[in-house]
């Protein structure tokens, strides 16, 4: 049975809430609906940055001390507003939507401690929008010993089924963290985080230039890459570890660029993201023939150029070129995952998160 699912995603870039509607049975996607975006305000973004700092001290996934309680309230309200605006703009009623997939905002990801924390009150959101909400997608995977990330690979596989091209194909999502899905036919699905996405670059731009990000990579395009710094950073043990593996947004925050002009720093951090993605190639079963880039990084033209240089002779193209709504893919994915969760289908696999057996997940909150 096909379901109308609304997916909500607030990523580690801390930019805002993506909303996307899809029709799916949890296996195939029958139709893409409209999508929208509700940016976080400067105040909300500042609150979330504080929450990331405070979350480092958490030892229990349900604890919300101090600023984290305020941040969770703000995240829940922002998502409720995003849904209200989306349904009004598109003349959709609550009755038209079967399920909402609500990822929440990740503030801590420590799978080695069996701990992953996404703030956002699913029960409160369901009451506010009058639609059933599936939330807490990652907890079951982490409790079973999985990495709890990445979770979008099953959706990437559904998307690539419509492409008539030889594999292996890799879909790379560049959000705050970068992650890849390696697809080779129907049977081979491998996924992992590869390293920083936009997080280090965004934090650098905010710190140095008081800008939220490097629009289209224009600032980095003016700088010179410090390859020695990149090669040193790539010696961290994470990059040599085989998939599956995952990261917290702030795992590389200690890496600092000292003494570089701002444009060179932006160029170097952009190249670091590209180099970290390329570093996964020797750890895959076969070299990919094509790469499809989604997420915020797909809008960074300097990032795309650097990826093409480091991944040749494979092709590298932005998801938009294929008709995919790059900015909406993760939101679509959580609508798709909510439909799968309702049907008890797996959300993660041993080759995507390292979980011992294929796992479903998610908790449903009713209005």
Short mmCIF file of the C-alpha atoms (twelve columns), coordinates in Angstrom:
data_MODEL
# 
_entry.id   MODEL 
# 
loop_
_atom_site.group_PDB 
_atom_site.id 
_atom_site.type_symbol 
_atom_site.label_atom_id 
_atom_site.label_alt_id 
_atom_site.label_comp_id 
_atom_site.label_asym_id 
_atom_site.label_seq_id 
_atom_site.Cartn_x 
_atom_site.Cartn_y 
_atom_site.Cartn_z 
_atom_site.pdbx_PDB_model_num 
ATOM 1   C CA . UNK A 1   0.000  0.000  0.000   1 
ATOM 2   C CA . UNK A 2   1.302  3.419  -0.951  1 
ATOM 3   C CA . UNK A 3   1.626  6.014  1.786   1 
ATOM 4   C CA . UNK A 4   1.884  9.776  1.614   1 
ATOM 5   C CA . UNK A 5   4.866  10.565 3.809   1 
ATOM 6   C CA . UNK A 6   6.257  13.932 4.843   1 
ATOM 7   C CA . UNK A 7   9.963  13.946 5.704   1 
ATOM 8   C CA . UNK A 8   11.663 16.529 7.910   1 
ATOM 9   C CA . UNK A 9   15.410 16.987 8.163   1 
ATOM 10  C CA . UNK A 10  17.569 19.362 10.158  1 
ATOM 11  C CA . UNK A 11  21.168 18.566 9.353   1 
ATOM 12  C CA . UNK A 12  24.520 19.064 11.020  1 
ATOM 13  C CA . UNK A 13  25.106 22.239 9.021   1 
ATOM 14  C CA . UNK A 14  22.578 23.921 11.358  1 
ATOM 15  C CA . UNK A 15  21.035 25.839 8.474   1 
ATOM 16  C CA . UNK A 16  17.344 25.041 8.869   1 
ATOM 17  C CA . UNK A 17  14.526 22.554 8.351   1 
ATOM 18  C CA . UNK A 18  13.963 20.824 4.998   1 
ATOM 19  C CA . UNK A 19  10.464 19.507 4.274   1 
ATOM 20  C CA . UNK A 20  9.567  17.111 1.449   1 
ATOM 21  C CA . UNK A 21  6.553  15.015 0.498   1 
ATOM 22  C CA . UNK A 22  6.773  11.633 -1.246  1 
ATOM 23  C CA . UNK A 23  4.461  8.756  -2.116  1 
ATOM 24  C CA . UNK A 24  6.025  5.412  -1.309  1 
ATOM 25  C CA . UNK A 25  5.329  1.896  -0.137  1 
ATOM 26  C CA . UNK A 26  8.665  1.827  1.690   1 
ATOM 27  C CA . UNK A 27  10.298 -0.009 -1.198  1 
ATOM 28  C CA . UNK A 28  9.747  2.092  -4.298  1 
ATOM 29  C CA . UNK A 29  9.007  5.776  -4.672  1 
ATOM 30  C CA . UNK A 30  5.903  6.335  -6.787  1 
ATOM 31  C CA . UNK A 31  5.974  10.135 -6.836  1 
ATOM 32  C CA . UNK A 32  7.843  13.138 -5.504  1 
ATOM 33  C CA . UNK A 33  5.715  15.866 -3.984  1 
ATOM 34  C CA . UNK A 34  6.641  19.468 -3.264  1 
ATOM 35  C CA . UNK A 35  9.428  20.488 -0.906  1 
ATOM 36  C CA . UNK A 36  10.254 23.591 1.119   1 
ATOM 37  C CA . UNK A 37  12.766 25.030 3.544   1 
ATOM 38  C CA . UNK A 38  12.454 26.912 6.817   1 
ATOM 39  C CA . UNK A 39  15.803 28.536 7.727   1 
ATOM 40  C CA . UNK A 40  16.874 28.805 11.331  1 
ATOM 41  C CA . UNK A 41  17.089 32.354 12.597  1 
ATOM 42  C CA . UNK A 42  20.428 33.695 13.825  1 
ATOM 43  C CA . UNK A 43  19.141 33.281 17.379  1 
ATOM 44  C CA . UNK A 44  18.106 29.673 16.819  1 
ATOM 45  C CA . UNK A 45  21.438 28.870 15.172  1 
ATOM 46  C CA . UNK A 46  23.312 30.427 18.093  1 
ATOM 47  C CA . UNK A 47  21.220 28.369 20.527  1 
ATOM 48  C CA . UNK A 48  22.031 25.181 18.594  1 
ATOM 49  C CA . UNK A 49  25.746 25.965 18.591  1 
ATOM 50  C CA . UNK A 50  25.548 26.305 22.383  1 
ATOM 51  C CA . UNK A 51  23.639 23.010 22.542  1 
ATOM 52  C CA . UNK A 52  26.407 21.254 20.572  1 
ATOM 53  C CA . UNK A 53  28.940 22.493 23.113  1 
ATOM 54  C CA . UNK A 54  26.823 21.390 26.081  1 
ATOM 55  C CA . UNK A 55  25.951 18.012 24.555  1 
ATOM 56  C CA . UNK A 56  29.576 16.870 24.775  1 
ATOM 57  C CA . UNK A 57  28.964 16.215 28.485  1 
ATOM 58  C CA . UNK A 58  25.870 14.041 28.019  1 
ATOM 59  C CA . UNK A 59  25.960 10.444 29.202  1 
ATOM 60  C CA . UNK A 60  22.234 9.665  28.861  1 
ATOM 61  C CA . UNK A 61  20.406 10.066 25.589  1 
ATOM 62  C CA . UNK A 62  17.191 11.382 27.159  1 
ATOM 63  C CA . UNK A 63  18.831 13.980 29.416  1 
ATOM 64  C CA . UNK A 64  18.164 17.615 28.496  1 
ATOM 65  C CA . UNK A 65  20.033 19.765 31.029  1 
ATOM 66  C CA . UNK A 66  20.152 23.544 30.753  1 
ATOM 67  C CA . UNK A 67  20.471 24.923 27.261  1 
ATOM 68  C CA . UNK A 68  19.595 21.573 25.679  1 
ATOM 69  C CA . UNK A 69  16.007 21.837 26.928  1 
ATOM 70  C CA . UNK A 70  15.678 25.293 25.388  1 
ATOM 71  C CA . UNK A 71  17.237 24.059 22.149  1 
ATOM 72  C CA . UNK A 72  14.885 21.061 21.961  1 
ATOM 73  C CA . UNK A 73  11.899 23.351 22.430  1 
ATOM 74  C CA . UNK A 74  13.182 25.676 19.678  1 
ATOM 75  C CA . UNK A 75  13.817 22.760 17.285  1 
ATOM 76  C CA . UNK A 76  10.307 21.366 17.878  1 
ATOM 77  C CA . UNK A 77  8.659  24.749 17.278  1 
ATOM 78  C CA . UNK A 78  10.753 25.343 14.129  1 
ATOM 79  C CA . UNK A 79  9.646  21.975 12.717  1 
ATOM 80  C CA . UNK A 80  5.993  22.620 13.591  1 
ATOM 81  C CA . UNK A 81  6.212  25.996 11.846  1 
ATOM 82  C CA . UNK A 82  7.899  24.384 8.847   1 
ATOM 83  C CA . UNK A 83  5.065  21.845 8.511   1 
ATOM 84  C CA . UNK A 84  2.355  24.502 8.971   1 
ATOM 85  C CA . UNK A 85  3.919  26.721 6.315   1 
ATOM 86  C CA . UNK A 86  4.417  23.806 3.915   1 
ATOM 87  C CA . UNK A 87  0.843  22.523 4.173   1 
ATOM 88  C CA . UNK A 88  -0.618 26.030 3.829   1 
ATOM 89  C CA . UNK A 89  1.516  26.876 0.784   1 
ATOM 90  C CA . UNK A 90  0.620  23.627 -0.951  1 
ATOM 91  C CA . UNK A 91  -3.018 23.475 0.183   1 
ATOM 92  C CA . UNK A 92  -2.480 20.125 1.871   1 
ATOM 93  C CA . UNK A 93  -4.482 19.090 4.936   1 
ATOM 94  C CA . UNK A 94  -3.277 16.997 7.862   1 
ATOM 95  C CA . UNK A 95  -5.611 14.228 6.680   1 
ATOM 96  C CA . UNK A 96  -3.736 14.057 3.370   1 
ATOM 97  C CA . UNK A 97  -0.532 12.898 5.130   1 
ATOM 98  C CA . UNK A 98  -0.225 9.369  6.534   1 
ATOM 99  C CA . UNK A 99  3.043  9.759  8.452   1 
ATOM 100 C CA . UNK A 100 5.713  12.357 9.204   1 
ATOM 101 C CA . UNK A 101 9.360  11.291 9.481   1 
ATOM 102 C CA . UNK A 102 11.035 13.581 12.033  1 
ATOM 103 C CA . UNK A 103 14.791 13.176 12.347  1 
ATOM 104 C CA . UNK A 104 15.388 15.968 14.868  1 
ATOM 105 C CA . UNK A 105 18.666 17.804 15.332  1 
ATOM 106 C CA . UNK A 106 21.745 15.725 16.104  1 
ATOM 107 C CA . UNK A 107 23.750 17.273 18.944  1 
ATOM 108 C CA . UNK A 108 25.950 14.288 19.848  1 
ATOM 109 C CA . UNK A 109 26.945 11.116 18.034  1 
ATOM 110 C CA . UNK A 110 29.129 8.691  19.987  1 
ATOM 111 C CA . UNK A 111 28.319 5.180  18.747  1 
ATOM 112 C CA . UNK A 112 31.377 3.741  20.503  1 
ATOM 113 C CA . UNK A 113 29.534 4.616  23.735  1 
ATOM 114 C CA . UNK A 114 26.227 3.408  22.248  1 
ATOM 115 C CA . UNK A 115 25.016 6.977  22.422  1 
ATOM 116 C CA . UNK A 116 23.401 9.155  19.768  1 
ATOM 117 C CA . UNK A 117 21.317 12.203 20.680  1 
ATOM 118 C CA . UNK A 118 18.820 13.947 18.414  1 
ATOM 119 C CA . UNK A 119 16.861 16.744 20.070  1 
ATOM 120 C CA . UNK A 120 13.262 17.425 19.133  1 
ATOM 121 C CA . UNK A 121 10.067 16.305 20.899  1 
ATOM 122 C CA . UNK A 122 8.214  13.909 18.596  1 
ATOM 123 C CA . UNK A 123 5.133  13.681 20.823  1 
ATOM 124 C CA . UNK A 124 4.823  17.461 21.064  1 
ATOM 125 C CA . UNK A 125 5.275  17.801 17.305  1 
ATOM 126 C CA . UNK A 126 2.532  15.239 16.592  1 
ATOM 127 C CA . UNK A 127 0.117  17.166 18.818  1 
ATOM 128 C CA . UNK A 128 1.050  20.479 17.198  1 
ATOM 129 C CA . UNK A 129 0.597  19.328 13.587  1 
ATOM 130 C CA . UNK A 130 -2.192 16.729 14.159  1 
ATOM 131 C CA . UNK A 131 -0.368 14.046 12.153  1 
ATOM 132 C CA . UNK A 132 1.334  10.828 13.386  1 
ATOM 133 C CA . UNK A 133 5.087  11.376 13.727  1 
ATOM 134 C CA . UNK A 134 7.818  8.746  13.541  1 
ATOM 135 C CA . UNK A 135 10.958 9.852  15.369  1 
ATOM 136 C CA . UNK A 136 14.031 8.482  17.146  1 
ATOM 137 C CA . UNK A 137 15.189 6.569  14.068  1 
ATOM 138 C CA . UNK A 138 18.781 5.907  15.133  1 
ATOM 139 C CA . UNK A 139 18.431 4.656  18.707  1 
ATOM 140 C CA . UNK A 140 17.652 0.977  18.023  1 
ATOM 141 C CA . UNK A 141 20.604 0.662  15.649  1 
ATOM 142 C CA . UNK A 142 23.066 2.167  18.140  1 
ATOM 143 C CA . UNK A 143 21.692 0.117  21.040  1 
ATOM 144 C CA . UNK A 144 22.283 -3.022 18.946  1 
ATOM 145 C CA . UNK A 145 25.916 -2.046 18.399  1 
ATOM 146 C CA . UNK A 146 25.561 -0.255 15.053  1 
ATOM 147 C CA . UNK A 147 27.044 3.110  14.130  1 
ATOM 148 C CA . UNK A 148 23.577 4.664  13.865  1 
ATOM 149 C CA . UNK A 149 24.671 6.415  10.666  1 
ATOM 150 C CA . UNK A 150 24.428 6.923  7.795   1 
ATOM 151 C CA . UNK A 151 20.713 6.195  7.512   1 
ATOM 152 C CA . UNK A 152 19.899 7.466  4.013   1 
ATOM 153 C CA . UNK A 153 21.509 4.599  1.975   1 
ATOM 154 C CA . UNK A 154 18.278 2.606  1.568   1 
ATOM 155 C CA . UNK A 155 16.716 5.703  0.017   1 
ATOM 156 C CA . UNK A 156 19.743 6.299  -2.212  1 
ATOM 157 C CA . UNK A 157 19.301 2.725  -3.452  1 
ATOM 158 C CA . UNK A 158 15.628 3.379  -4.241  1 
ATOM 159 C CA . UNK A 159 16.593 6.519  -6.195  1 
ATOM 160 C CA . UNK A 160 19.313 4.834  -8.241  1 
ATOM 161 C CA . UNK A 161 17.021 1.974  -9.277  1 
ATOM 162 C CA . UNK A 162 15.570 4.318  -11.904 1 
ATOM 163 C CA . UNK A 163 18.986 5.100  -13.397 1 
ATOM 164 C CA . UNK A 164 20.030 2.917  -16.291 1 
ATOM 165 C CA . UNK A 165 23.770 2.975  -15.838 1 
ATOM 166 C CA . UNK A 166 26.537 0.553  -15.005 1 
ATOM 167 C CA . UNK A 167 27.746 0.392  -11.440 1 
ATOM 168 C CA . UNK A 168 29.311 0.837  -9.117  1 
ATOM 169 C CA . UNK A 169 27.522 4.129  -8.387  1 
ATOM 170 C CA . UNK A 170 28.260 6.209  -5.311  1 
ATOM 171 C CA . UNK A 171 25.849 8.785  -3.937  1 
ATOM 172 C CA . UNK A 172 27.745 11.211 -1.720  1 
ATOM 173 C CA . UNK A 173 25.829 13.513 0.584   1 
ATOM 174 C CA . UNK A 174 27.800 16.556 1.718   1 
ATOM 175 C CA . UNK A 175 26.064 18.071 4.713   1 
ATOM 176 C CA . UNK A 176 27.850 18.987 7.929   1 
ATOM 177 C CA . UNK A 177 29.460 15.533 7.672   1 
ATOM 178 C CA . UNK A 178 29.981 13.741 4.338   1 
ATOM 179 C CA . UNK A 179 28.673 10.232 3.818   1 
ATOM 180 C CA . UNK A 180 28.597 7.846  0.887   1 
ATOM 181 C CA . UNK A 181 26.352 5.078  -0.371  1 
ATOM 182 C CA . UNK A 182 28.065 2.536  -2.661  1 
ATOM 183 C CA . UNK A 183 25.591 0.685  -4.875  1 
ATOM 184 C CA . UNK A 184 26.536 -2.119 -7.247  1 
ATOM 185 C CA . UNK A 185 23.466 -3.957 -8.490  1 
ATOM 186 C CA . UNK A 186 20.646 -4.964 -6.172  1 
ATOM 187 C CA . UNK A 187 22.755 -6.910 -3.697  1 
ATOM 188 C CA . UNK A 188 25.690 -4.645 -2.796  1 
ATOM 189 C CA . UNK A 189 24.934 -1.701 -0.520  1 
ATOM 190 C CA . UNK A 190 27.809 -0.229 1.490   1 
ATOM 191 C CA . UNK A 191 27.740 3.051  3.380   1 
ATOM 192 C CA . UNK A 192 29.764 5.142  5.775   1 
ATOM 193 C CA . UNK A 193 30.708 8.642  6.769   1 
ATOM 194 C CA . UNK A 194 33.867 9.755  4.985   1 
ATOM 195 C CA . UNK A 195 34.885 12.776 7.036   1 
ATOM 196 C CA . UNK A 196 33.967 16.435 7.272   1 
ATOM 197 C CA . UNK A 197 31.415 17.863 4.890   1 
ATOM 198 C CA . UNK A 198 30.598 21.531 5.312   1 
ATOM 199 C CA . UNK A 199 30.962 21.716 9.096   1 
ATOM 200 C CA . UNK A 200 34.646 22.696 9.316   1 
ATOM 201 C CA . UNK A 201 34.309 25.109 6.398   1 
ATOM 202 C CA . UNK A 202 31.108 26.683 7.734   1 
ATOM 203 C CA . UNK A 203 32.606 27.110 11.201  1 
ATOM 204 C CA . UNK A 204 35.732 28.654 9.644   1 
ATOM 205 C CA . UNK A 205 33.675 31.098 7.542   1 
ATOM 206 C CA . UNK A 206 31.628 32.048 10.587  1 
ATOM 207 C CA . UNK A 207 34.735 32.562 12.729  1 
ATOM 208 C CA . UNK A 208 36.873 34.371 10.150  1 
ATOM 209 C CA . UNK A 209 34.391 36.178 7.914   1 
ATOM 210 C CA . UNK A 210 31.169 36.302 10.002  1 
ATOM 211 C CA . UNK A 211 29.370 34.494 7.166   1 
ATOM 212 C CA . UNK A 212 27.288 31.312 7.593   1 
ATOM 213 C CA . UNK A 213 28.955 29.520 4.623   1 
ATOM 214 C CA . UNK A 214 31.041 29.989 1.476   1 
ATOM 215 C CA . UNK A 215 28.385 30.680 -1.165  1 
ATOM 216 C CA . UNK A 216 29.055 28.545 -4.282  1 
ATOM 217 C CA . UNK A 217 32.668 28.141 -3.083  1 
ATOM 218 C CA . UNK A 218 33.508 31.612 -4.411  1 
ATOM 219 C CA . UNK A 219 35.762 32.478 -1.470  1 
ATOM 220 C CA . UNK A 220 37.679 29.176 -1.621  1 
ATOM 221 C CA . UNK A 221 38.149 29.669 -5.365  1 
ATOM 222 C CA . UNK A 222 40.361 32.670 -4.594  1 
ATOM 223 C CA . UNK A 223 42.667 30.740 -2.247  1 
ATOM 224 C CA . UNK A 224 45.547 28.306 -2.488  1 
ATOM 225 C CA . UNK A 225 45.250 24.786 -1.055  1 
ATOM 226 C CA . UNK A 226 47.753 23.727 1.608   1 
ATOM 227 C CA . UNK A 227 48.239 20.105 0.507   1 
ATOM 228 C CA . UNK A 228 50.736 19.375 3.286   1 
ATOM 229 C CA . UNK A 229 48.091 20.236 5.905   1 
ATOM 230 C CA . UNK A 230 45.581 17.948 4.159   1 
ATOM 231 C CA . UNK A 231 47.991 15.008 3.994   1 
ATOM 232 C CA . UNK A 232 48.776 15.424 7.684   1 
ATOM 233 C CA . UNK A 233 45.071 15.526 8.586   1 
ATOM 234 C CA . UNK A 234 44.374 12.404 6.501   1 
ATOM 235 C CA . UNK A 235 46.759 10.452 8.748   1 
ATOM 236 C CA . UNK A 236 44.105 10.371 11.478  1 
ATOM 237 C CA . UNK A 237 43.084 6.731  12.095  1 
ATOM 238 C CA . UNK A 238 39.480 7.320  11.006  1 
ATOM 239 C CA . UNK A 239 40.439 7.656  7.341   1 
ATOM 240 C CA . UNK A 240 42.170 4.261  7.151   1 
ATOM 241 C CA . UNK A 241 39.287 2.419  8.855   1 
ATOM 242 C CA . UNK A 242 37.060 0.385  6.523   1 
ATOM 243 C CA . UNK A 243 33.308 0.988  6.302   1 
ATOM 244 C CA . UNK A 244 30.959 1.055  8.093   1 
ATOM 245 C CA . UNK A 245 32.048 4.014  10.237  1 
ATOM 246 C CA . UNK A 246 30.485 7.270  11.375  1 
ATOM 247 C CA . UNK A 247 31.370 10.612 12.870  1 
ATOM 248 C CA . UNK A 248 30.123 13.345 15.141  1 
ATOM 249 C CA . UNK A 249 29.924 16.788 13.557  1 
ATOM 250 C CA . UNK A 250 32.658 18.085 15.866  1 
ATOM 251 C CA . UNK A 251 35.113 15.173 15.619  1 
ATOM 252 C CA . UNK A 252 37.542 17.276 13.580  1 
ATOM 253 C CA . UNK A 253 36.981 20.579 15.375  1 
ATOM 254 C CA . UNK A 254 40.454 20.341 16.914  1 
ATOM 255 C CA . UNK A 255 42.017 20.602 13.453  1 
ATOM 256 C CA . UNK A 256 42.911 24.270 13.082  1 
ATOM 257 C CA . UNK A 257 44.529 26.221 10.288  1 
ATOM 258 C CA . UNK A 258 47.112 28.506 11.817  1 
ATOM 259 C CA . UNK A 259 48.651 31.389 9.932   1 
ATOM 260 C CA . UNK A 260 46.835 30.937 6.625   1 
ATOM 261 C CA . UNK A 261 45.049 33.828 4.903   1 
ATOM 262 C CA . UNK A 262 41.249 33.310 5.072   1 
ATOM 263 C CA . UNK A 263 40.869 32.459 1.366   1 
ATOM 264 C CA . UNK A 264 43.642 29.847 1.640   1 
ATOM 265 C CA . UNK A 265 41.969 28.419 4.740   1 
ATOM 266 C CA . UNK A 266 38.634 28.091 2.943   1 
ATOM 267 C CA . UNK A 267 40.337 26.509 -0.080  1 
ATOM 268 C CA . UNK A 268 42.198 24.043 2.133   1 
ATOM 269 C CA . UNK A 269 39.106 22.984 4.101   1 
ATOM 270 C CA . UNK A 270 37.094 22.567 0.896   1 
ATOM 271 C CA . UNK A 271 39.889 20.425 -0.545  1 
ATOM 272 C CA . UNK A 272 40.072 18.446 2.717   1 
ATOM 273 C CA . UNK A 273 36.417 17.442 2.325   1 
ATOM 274 C CA . UNK A 274 37.078 16.358 -1.281  1 
ATOM 275 C CA . UNK A 275 40.266 14.493 -0.335  1 
ATOM 276 C CA . UNK A 276 38.518 12.684 2.533   1 
ATOM 277 C CA . UNK A 277 35.782 11.522 0.142   1 
ATOM 278 C CA . UNK A 278 38.406 10.324 -2.367  1 
ATOM 279 C CA . UNK A 279 40.205 8.499  0.461   1 
ATOM 280 C CA . UNK A 280 37.341 6.000  0.688   1 
ATOM 281 C CA . UNK A 281 37.891 4.665  -2.866  1 
ATOM 282 C CA . UNK A 282 40.668 2.155  -1.980  1 
ATOM 283 C CA . UNK A 283 38.440 0.818  0.810   1 
ATOM 284 C CA . UNK A 284 35.552 -0.049 -1.555  1 
ATOM 285 C CA . UNK A 285 35.184 -3.392 -3.412  1 
ATOM 286 C CA . UNK A 286 35.623 -1.766 -6.835  1 
ATOM 287 C CA . UNK A 287 36.430 1.774  -8.029  1 
ATOM 288 C CA . UNK A 288 33.138 3.601  -8.643  1 
ATOM 289 C CA . UNK A 289 32.267 4.531  -12.233 1 
ATOM 290 C CA . UNK A 290 30.088 7.471  -11.273 1 
ATOM 291 C CA . UNK A 291 29.520 9.778  -8.309  1 
ATOM 292 C CA . UNK A 292 26.319 11.706 -7.626  1 
ATOM 293 C CA . UNK A 293 26.716 14.632 -5.228  1 
ATOM 294 C CA . UNK A 294 23.812 15.763 -3.039  1 
ATOM 295 C CA . UNK A 295 23.385 18.004 -0.021  1 
ATOM 296 C CA . UNK A 296 24.665 21.518 0.526   1 
ATOM 297 C CA . UNK A 297 28.063 20.652 -0.908  1 
ATOM 298 C CA . UNK A 298 26.474 20.092 -4.326  1 
ATOM 299 C CA . UNK A 299 25.943 23.861 -4.585  1 
ATOM 300 C CA . UNK A 300 29.631 24.536 -3.912  1 
ATOM 301 C CA . UNK A 301 31.161 24.764 -7.384  1 
ATOM 302 C CA . UNK A 302 34.710 24.742 -6.006  1 
ATOM 303 C CA . UNK A 303 33.911 21.548 -4.085  1 
ATOM 304 C CA . UNK A 304 32.572 19.899 -7.251  1 
ATOM 305 C CA . UNK A 305 35.668 20.905 -9.212  1 
ATOM 306 C CA . UNK A 306 37.963 19.498 -6.514  1 
ATOM 307 C CA . UNK A 307 35.970 16.259 -6.387  1 
ATOM 308 C CA . UNK A 308 36.271 15.832 -10.154 1 
ATOM 309 C CA . UNK A 309 40.039 16.318 -9.923  1 
ATOM 310 C CA . UNK A 310 40.444 13.788 -7.108  1 
ATOM 311 C CA . UNK A 311 37.972 11.151 -8.359  1 
ATOM 312 C CA . UNK A 312 38.897 11.005 -12.046 1 
ATOM 313 C CA . UNK A 313 38.416 9.074  -14.288 1 
ATOM 314 C CA . UNK A 314 35.004 8.538  -12.648 1 
ATOM 315 C CA . UNK A 315 32.251 10.981 -13.541 1 
ATOM 316 C CA . UNK A 316 31.064 13.435 -10.877 1 
ATOM 317 C CA . UNK A 317 27.721 15.188 -11.232 1 
ATOM 318 C CA . UNK A 318 25.355 17.116 -8.990  1 
ATOM 319 C CA . UNK A 319 22.112 15.311 -8.121  1 
ATOM 320 C CA . UNK A 320 20.113 18.147 -9.715  1 
ATOM 321 C CA . UNK A 321 21.457 17.126 -13.143 1 
ATOM 322 C CA . UNK A 322 19.550 13.842 -12.778 1 
ATOM 323 C CA . UNK A 323 16.351 15.638 -11.830 1 
ATOM 324 C CA . UNK A 324 16.771 14.850 -8.149  1 
ATOM 325 C CA . UNK A 325 15.958 17.648 -5.708  1 
ATOM 326 C CA . UNK A 326 19.377 17.736 -4.061  1 
ATOM 327 C CA . UNK A 327 18.389 19.910 -1.124  1 
ATOM 328 C CA . UNK A 328 15.316 17.780 -0.437  1 
ATOM 329 C CA . UNK A 329 16.891 14.314 -0.647  1 
ATOM 330 C CA . UNK A 330 17.520 13.863 3.080   1 
ATOM 331 C CA . UNK A 331 14.035 15.115 3.963   1 
ATOM 332 C CA . UNK A 332 12.562 12.780 1.335   1 
ATOM 333 C CA . UNK A 333 14.651 9.998  2.822   1 
ATOM 334 C CA . UNK A 334 13.127 10.393 6.271   1 
ATOM 335 C CA . UNK A 335 9.649  10.301 4.783   1 
ATOM 336 C CA . UNK A 336 10.694 7.094  3.021   1 
ATOM 337 C CA . UNK A 337 12.245 5.697  6.221   1 
ATOM 338 C CA . UNK A 338 9.059  6.498  8.150   1 
ATOM 339 C CA . UNK A 339 7.058  4.467  5.613   1 
ATOM 340 C CA . UNK A 340 9.563  1.601  5.904   1 
ATOM 341 C CA . UNK A 341 9.429  1.795  9.690   1 
ATOM 342 C CA . UNK A 342 5.617  1.570  9.694   1 
ATOM 343 C CA . UNK A 343 5.884  -1.617 7.622   1 
ATOM 344 C CA . UNK A 344 8.641  -3.096 9.799   1 
ATOM 345 C CA . UNK A 345 11.180 -3.042 6.949   1 
ATOM 346 C CA . UNK A 346 14.912 -2.627 7.648   1 
ATOM 347 C CA . UNK A 347 16.297 0.892  7.920   1 
ATOM 348 C CA . UNK A 348 19.922 -0.169 8.387   1 
ATOM 349 C CA . UNK A 349 22.090 -3.152 7.515   1 
ATOM 350 C CA . UNK A 350 25.395 -4.695 8.610   1 
ATOM 351 C CA . UNK A 351 27.102 -3.110 5.573   1 
ATOM 352 C CA . UNK A 352 25.654 0.382  6.156   1 
ATOM 353 C CA . UNK A 353 25.959 0.905  9.918   1 
ATOM 354 C CA . UNK A 354 27.668 -2.263 11.168  1 
ATOM 355 C CA . UNK A 355 24.568 -3.392 13.021  1 
ATOM 356 C CA . UNK A 356 24.611 -7.192 13.613  1 
ATOM 357 C CA . UNK A 357 21.421 -7.895 11.616  1 
ATOM 358 C CA . UNK A 358 19.133 -5.747 9.415   1 
ATOM 359 C CA . UNK A 359 17.272 -3.417 11.775  1 
ATOM 360 C CA . UNK A 360 14.052 -1.500 11.600  1 
ATOM 361 C CA . UNK A 361 13.511 1.427  13.957  1 
ATOM 362 C CA . UNK A 362 11.643 4.559  14.827  1 
ATOM 363 C CA . UNK A 363 8.941  5.338  17.397  1 
ATOM 364 C CA . UNK A 364 5.484  6.562  16.394  1 
ATOM 365 C CA . UNK A 365 3.865  9.419  18.320  1 
ATOM 366 C CA . UNK A 366 0.152  9.927  17.705  1 
ATOM 367 C CA . UNK A 367 -1.602 13.311 17.866  1 
# 
